[in-house]
């Protein structure tokens, strides 16, 4: 699943992305094949997802969120 920053936020580094993701901030689902495309989601909403990619730096970079299992 691919996410993009919500509410006009953008990030300059992977560290910033992961910090906000782990803090539970919202991101927008940007996945054409998902029924949640365009909807806000955060870490708690995506607990069962194994592959999460977050685009940042004006959507030119991709951060892969490490999966920690359940």
C-alpha positions as CSV (number, residue, x, y, z in Angstrom):
1,X,0.0,0.0,0.0
2,X,1.3,3.4,-0.9
3,X,0.7,6.5,1.3
4,X,1.4,10.2,0.8
5,X,1.6,12.9,3.5
6,X,-1.8,14.4,4.4
7,X,-2.8,18.0,5.2
8,X,-0.1,19.7,3.1
9,X,2.8,18.1,5.0
10,X,6.0,17.1,3.2
11,X,9.2,15.6,4.4
12,X,12.9,16.0,3.6
13,X,14.2,12.8,5.0
14,X,13.2,9.2,5.7
15,X,13.8,9.8,9.5
16,X,11.1,12.6,9.5
17,X,8.6,10.3,7.6
18,X,9.1,7.4,10.0
19,X,8.9,9.7,13.0
20,X,5.5,11.0,12.0
21,X,4.2,7.6,10.9
22,X,5.2,6.1,14.3
23,X,3.6,9.0,16.1
24,X,0.3,8.1,14.5
25,X,-0.1,11.1,12.2
26,X,-2.4,10.7,9.2
27,X,-1.3,9.9,5.7
28,X,-3.5,9.6,2.6
29,X,-3.9,6.2,0.9
30,X,-2.6,6.6,-2.7
31,X,-3.3,3.1,-4.0
32,X,-5.6,2.7,-7.0
33,X,-6.4,-0.9,-6.2
34,X,-7.4,-0.1,-2.6
35,X,-11.0,0.6,-1.7
36,X,-9.5,3.3,0.7
37,X,-7.8,5.3,-2.1
38,X,-7.8,9.0,-1.1
39,X,-8.8,8.3,2.5
40,X,-6.7,9.2,5.5
41,X,-5.0,6.4,7.5
42,X,-2.5,6.1,10.2
43,X,-0.3,3.5,11.8
44,X,-3.1,2.0,13.9
45,X,-5.4,1.8,10.8
46,X,-2.7,-0.1,8.9
47,X,-1.7,-2.6,11.6
48,X,-2.3,-5.6,9.3
49,X,-0.5,-4.3,6.2
50,X,2.8,-5.9,5.5
51,X,4.1,-3.6,2.7
52,X,3.7,0.1,3.3
53,X,5.5,2.6,1.1
54,X,5.4,6.4,1.9
55,X,6.2,8.9,-0.8
56,X,7.9,12.1,0.4
57,X,10.2,15.0,-0.8
58,X,7.5,16.3,-3.2
59,X,6.6,12.6,-4.1
60,X,10.0,11.9,-5.6
61,X,11.4,9.6,-2.8
62,X,9.9,6.4,-1.3
63,X,10.3,5.3,2.3
64,X,9.6,1.6,3.1
65,X,8.1,1.1,6.5
66,X,9.7,-1.9,8.3
67,X,7.2,-4.6,9.1
68,X,7.5,-5.8,12.7
69,X,4.8,-8.6,12.6
70,X,2.1,-9.2,15.1
